[in-house]
Amino acid sequence: MGKPSDDPIWPLNRARAKKVFSDRAAIKPTMKKFKFALIGCGRIAERHAQHISNVGELVAVCDIVPEAAQKLATTYNARPYHSLEALLENESDLDVASICTPNGLHARHSIQALQAGCNVLVEKPMAITSKDCGEMIKAAERANRRLFAIKQNRFNPPVAAVKEALDQGILGKVFSFQLSCFWNRNADYYANSWKGTRDLDGGTLFTQFSHFVDLLYWMLGDVNRAYALTGNFAHQDIIQFEDTGAVILEFDSGCIGTINYTVNSYRKNMEGSLTLFAENGTVKIGGQYLNELEYQNIKDFTFKDLPEGNKPNNYGNYVGSMSNHDKVYENLVQVLDNRSAISTNSFEALKTVEIIEKIYKAARISSQQETYR
């Protein structure tokens, strides 16, 4: 286990920190200009298109809504399609397909693109069942192609700093944690959308908070047991699942903790925070989307001068997680150019889905027990 530096100030491993927070200008030009297709032209697609244009060429876009595909195609001088089958048939020299369709379609669309010879980058969650995630991984292996998953919160400066401290043994054994996810998603957010449906959305933990669950796995490992209560308090007749949950998790390491989440924060997002209680210190990453180091009390160590992170994804009436898609795409082209290791592999994305499945299974068991009381 790593020994604290004589100068106990972040960054601990300066070479790794430089790699994580490298400026785009510092990245060597790729030997090849990779060709991308964007599948799904909804709210997040513009963000993807911007970053694709910085690292490669967006040659084709696809959406079942013709106007959405045409608008993005016109902006980025790409060819519009209204079916994935037509796109894959006509665009034979694609390098990467970025999947931004509804959650429940991620598996089908990713597998189609992989079978056509594309590398694939899939938005969160990877899929809404671990079985589908497994089929995606098998499809990538059979096609000898890369399957990338988006876990952009790992690049948040305070998150990366705390992860580094954990890896270096600065905090020691983590005893317990508290994850708080207090956001607002009103009726307008779900109106005329696949969001809120069980088959295409999957649940609040999948669409709103899978990035937060990913950080628990990334920092603490796999989950052994889960207990949960969920309810729909303010979105009856609007969504087909919970808007609030209270969860207890026990990890394989013995660490225990709770997740409290809701999309009922009044009118706006309130907080997205993770607190770790460890043998050598306590640390809280907070703000609305894990963007601030709110508290630290660590033995012989202090986090200082953390880089400023990106702004959150802004969708007009609401905001999402910190916008680190630029770093995701930078890593993607470096991996395809054999100059870097993958930042989030598909196995880790599968584990996030497995943990969410455990939580929802525990909630169903609790609901059944309540029924028979």
C-alpha positions in Angstrom: 0.0 0.0 0.0 1.4 3.4 -1.0 3.1 5.6 1.5 2.0 9.2 1.7 4.3 11.7 0.0 6.6 13.9 2.1 4.6 16.7 0.5 1.1 15.5 1.3 -0.8 17.7 -1.2 -2.8 16.6 -4.2 -1.8 15.6 -6.8 -0.2 12.5 -5.4 0.8 10.9 -8.6 1.7 13.9 -10.8 2.1 11.9 -14.0 -1.3 10.3 -13.6 -2.9 13.7 -12.7 -1.3 15.3 -15.8 -2.8 12.5 -17.9 -6.3 12.9 -16.4 -6.4 16.6 -16.6 -4.4 17.2 -19.8 -5.4 20.1 -21.9 -6.7 19.2 -25.3 -3.9 21.2 -26.8 -1.4 18.8 -25.2 -2.8 15.7 -26.9 -0.7 14.7 -29.9 -2.7 14.6 -33.1 -4.0 11.2 -34.0 -2.5 9.4 -37.0 -6.0 9.0 -38.4 -9.0 11.2 -38.4 -11.7 8.9 -37.1 -15.1 8.9 -38.7 -18.2 8.9 -36.4 -21.9 8.3 -36.7 -24.3 9.6 -34.0 -27.3 7.4 -33.4 -30.0 9.3 -31.7 -30.4 13.1 -32.0 -32.1 14.0 -28.7 -31.1 16.3 -25.9 -27.6 15.0 -25.3 -26.7 14.6 -29.0 -25.6 18.2 -29.5 -23.0 17.7 -26.8 -21.7 14.6 -28.5 -21.6 16.3 -31.9 -19.5 19.2 -30.5 -16.9 16.9 -29.0 -16.8 14.5 -32.0 -16.0 17.5 -34.2 -13.0 18.3 -32.0 -11.4 14.9 -32.2 -12.7 13.4 -35.5 -15.3 13.8 -38.3 -19.1 13.4 -37.8 -20.1 11.9 -41.1 -23.6 10.6 -40.4 -26.5 11.1 -37.9 -29.6 9.0 -37.3 -33.0 9.6 -35.6 -36.5 8.3 -36.2 -37.6 12.0 -36.1 -36.5 13.3 -39.5 -36.4 16.9 -38.3 -34.0 16.1 -35.5 -31.6 14.2 -37.8 -31.8 16.9 -40.4 -31.1 19.7 -38.0 -27.9 18.1 -36.6 -26.8 16.9 -40.0 -27.1 20.5 -41.4 -25.1 21.9 -38.4 -22.2 19.5 -38.8 -22.3 18.8 -42.5 -23.2 15.2 -41.9 -25.6 12.8 -43.8 -29.0 12.3 -42.1 -30.6 8.9 -41.8 -33.9 7.8 -40.2 -33.0 4.1 -39.6 -29.9 2.6 -38.2 -30.1 -0.2 -40.8 -29.9 2.3 -43.6 -27.0 4.2 -42.0 -24.9 1.0 -41.5 -25.6 -0.2 -45.0 -24.5 3.0 -46.6 -21.7 4.2 -44.3 -19.3 1.3 -44.7 -16.1 3.1 -43.5 -17.3 4.2 -40.1 -14.8 3.9 -37.2 -17.2 4.7 -34.3 -20.9 4.7 -33.6 -22.0 6.9 -30.6 -25.2 5.5 -29.2 -27.5 8.2 -27.7 -30.9 6.5 -28.1 -33.3 5.7 -25.2 -31.8 3.4 -22.5 -33.8 0.4 -23.5 -32.5 0.5 -27.0 -28.8 0.8 -26.2 -28.2 -2.9 -26.4 -29.9 -3.5 -29.7 -28.3 -0.5 -31.4 -24.9 -1.2 -30.0 -24.9 -4.8 -31.1 -26.1 -3.8 -34.6 -23.2 -1.3 -34.9 -20.6 -3.8 -33.6 -21.8 -6.5 -36.0 -21.4 -3.9 -38.8 -17.7 -3.4 -37.8 -18.0 -0.2 -35.8 -16.4 0.5 -32.5 -19.1 1.7 -30.2 -19.4 4.4 -27.5 -22.7 4.1 -25.6 -24.3 6.7 -23.3 -25.2 5.8 -19.7 -26.6 3.5 -18.7 -24.9 0.8 -20.8 -28.2 -1.0 -20.9 -31.1 -1.6 -18.4 -30.4 -5.3 -17.7 -27.1 -7.0 -17.0 -28.0 -9.7 -19.5 -28.2 -7.1 -22.3 -24.8 -5.7 -21.1 -23.3 -9.2 -21.4 -24.7 -9.6 -24.9 -23.1 -6.3 -25.9 -19.7 -7.4 -24.5 -19.9 -10.7 -26.4 -20.8 -8.9 -29.6 -17.8 -6.6 -29.2 -15.5 -9.6 -28.6 -16.9 -11.5 -31.6 -16.4 -8.5 -33.9 -13.0 -7.6 -32.4 -14.2 -4.1 -31.8 -14.0 -1.7 -28.8 -17.1 -1.1 -26.6 -16.8 2.2 -24.6 -19.1 3.3 -21.9 -19.6 6.9 -20.7 -18.8 7.5 -17.1 -18.0 11.2 -17.2 -18.2 11.9 -13.4 -14.9 10.0 -13.0 -13.2 13.0 -14.5 -14.7 15.5 -12.0 -11.5 17.0 -10.3 -12.6 16.3 -6.7 -13.7 12.8 -7.7 -10.4 12.0 -9.4 -8.5 13.4 -6.5 -10.3 11.3 -3.9 -10.0 8.2 -6.1 -6.3 8.8 -6.3 -6.1 9.1 -2.5 -7.9 5.8 -2.1 -5.6 4.1 -4.5 -2.5 5.4 -2.7 -3.8 4.3 0.7 -4.0 7.8 2.1 -7.5 7.3 3.5 -6.9 3.7 4.6 -9.9 1.3 4.9 -13.3 2.9 4.1 -15.7 2.0 6.9 -18.9 3.6 5.6 -20.4 6.1 3.1 -23.3 8.4 2.4 -24.5 9.1 -1.2 -27.1 11.9 -1.6 -28.8 12.5 -4.9 -31.4 15.3 -4.5 -32.4 16.6 -8.0 -35.5 18.0 -9.6 -37.3 16.5 -12.6 -40.7 17.9 -13.1 -43.6 16.8 -15.3 -42.3 18.9 -18.3 -39.1 16.8 -18.3 -41.0 13.6 -18.9 -43.7 15.1 -21.2 -43.9 13.5 -24.7 -40.8 11.5 -24.1 -39.5 8.0 -23.6 -38.3 9.1 -20.2 -40.4 7.8 -17.4 -41.3 4.6 -19.2 -40.2 1.3 -17.7 -39.2 -0.3 -21.0 -37.2 2.5 -22.5 -36.1 4.5 -19.4 -35.8 1.7 -16.8 -35.9 3.7 -13.6 -34.6 6.8 -11.8 -31.4 5.1 -10.8 -30.7 4.3 -14.5 -31.4 7.7 -16.1 -30.6 10.2 -13.3 -28.2 8.5 -10.9 -26.3 5.7 -12.6 -23.1 7.9 -12.7 -23.3 8.1 -8.9 -23.7 4.4 -8.5 -20.7 3.9 -10.9 -18.5 6.0 -8.5 -19.4 3.7 -5.6 -18.3 0.7 -7.6 -15.2 2.5 -8.8 -14.1 3.6 -5.4 -15.4 0.8 -3.1 -15.8 -2.3 -5.2 -18.6 -4.7 -5.6 -21.8 -4.9 -3.6 -22.6 -8.0 -1.5 -26.1 -7.1 -0.1 -28.7 -4.5 -0.8 -31.8 -3.3 1.1 -34.2 -0.7 -0.4 -37.5 1.1 -0.1 -38.8 3.1 -3.0 -41.9 5.1 -3.8 -43.5 7.4 -6.3 -44.7 10.5 -4.4 -45.0 13.3 -6.8 -45.0 11.7 -10.3 -48.1 9.5 -10.2 -49.6 9.1 -13.7 -46.3 10.7 -15.1 -43.7 8.0 -14.7 -44.0 4.2 -14.4 -41.5 3.8 -11.5 -40.1 5.4 -8.4 -39.2 9.0 -7.9 -37.5 8.4 -4.5 -35.5 5.7 -2.9 -33.7 4.9 0.4 -31.0 2.2 0.0 -28.6 0.4 2.3 -25.6 -1.4 0.7 -23.0 -3.7 2.1 -19.8 -4.1 -0.1 -17.6 -7.1 -0.4 -15.0 -5.2 1.6 -17.3 -4.9 4.6 -18.0 -1.2 4.0 -21.6 -0.2 4.6 -23.6 2.9 3.6 -26.7 4.5 2.4 -28.0 6.0 -0.8 -30.8 8.6 -0.5 -32.1 9.8 -3.8 -35.1 11.7 -5.2 -36.1 13.8 -8.2 -38.5 15.8 -5.9 -36.2 18.6 -4.8 -38.4 21.6 -5.0 -38.1 23.4 -8.3 -34.3 22.8 -8.8 -31.5 20.5 -8.1 -30.2 20.6 -4.6 -27.3 18.3 -4.1 -25.3 15.4 -5.4 -22.7 14.4 -2.8 -20.6 11.5 -1.6 -19.2 11.3 1.9 -16.6 8.7 2.9 -15.7 7.8 6.5 -12.4 6.0 6.6 -9.8 5.0 9.1 -7.5 7.9 8.3 -10.0 10.6 7.5 -13.4 11.9 6.3 -14.0 13.5 3.0 -17.2 14.9 1.3 -17.5 15.6 -2.4 -20.6 17.8 -2.9 -22.2 20.5 -4.8 -25.1 19.8 -7.1 -23.3 17.2 -9.2 -20.2 16.1 -7.3 -18.3 19.2 -8.4 -17.0 20.6 -5.1 -14.7 19.3 -2.3 -16.9 20.4 0.6 -15.2 18.8 3.5 -11.9 17.1 4.4 -10.2 16.1 7.6 -7.5 13.6 6.8 -4.4 12.4 8.8 -1.3 14.3 7.6 -2.8 15.2 4.3 -4.7 18.0 2.5 -6.2 18.3 -0.9 -5.3 21.7 -2.4 -5.5 23.6 -5.6 -7.8 21.2 -7.4 -8.4 22.1 -11.1 -11.7 23.8 -11.9 -14.1 21.3 -13.5 -16.4 21.7 -16.5 -19.9 23.1 -16.2 -22.9 20.8 -15.9 -24.8 19.6 -18.9 -27.5 22.3 -19.3 -30.8 21.4 -21.0 -32.6 24.7 -20.4 -35.1 23.9 -17.7 -32.8 21.5 -15.8 -29.1 20.6 -15.5 -27.4 17.2 -15.4 -24.0 15.9 -14.4 -20.8 17.7 -15.0 -20.0 17.8 -18.7 -16.9 15.8 -19.2 -17.7 14.3 -22.6 -14.7 16.0 -24.0 -12.4 13.8 -21.8 -14.4 10.7 -22.8 -13.8 11.4 -26.5 -10.2 12.3 -26.0 -9.6 8.9 -24.3 -11.6 7.1 -27.1 -9.4 8.4 -29.9 -6.2 7.8 -27.9 -7.3 4.2 -27.2 -8.1 3.6 -30.9 -4.8 5.1 -31.8 -3.0 2.7 -29.4 -1.8 5.6 -27.2 -3.8 5.1 -24.0 -5.7 2.6 -21.8 -9.5 2.8 -21.8 -10.9 5.0 -19.0 -14.1 3.0 -18.5 -14.3 -0.5 -19.8 -17.6 -2.3 -20.6 -17.2 -4.7 -17.7 -17.3 -1.8 -15.2 -20.4 -0.4 -16.9 -22.0 -3.8 -16.6 -21.2 -3.8 -12.8 -23.0 -0.5 -12.4 -26.1 -2.1 -14.0 -25.8 -5.2 -11.8 -25.8 -3.0 -8.6 -28.8 -1.1 -9.8 -30.6 -4.4 -10.5 -29.7 -5.5 -6.9 -31.2 -2.4 -5.5 -34.4 -2.7 -7.5 -34.7 -6.4 -6.6 -34.4 -5.5 -2.9 -37.1 -2.8 -3.3 -39.4 -5.3 -4.9 -38.8 -7.8 -2.0 -39.5 -5.0 0.6 -42.7 -4.1 -1.2 -43.9 -7.8 -1.2 -43.1 -8.1 2.4 -45.1 -5.0 3.2 -48.0 -6.4 1.2 -48.2 -9.6 3.4 -47.8 -7.8 6.7 
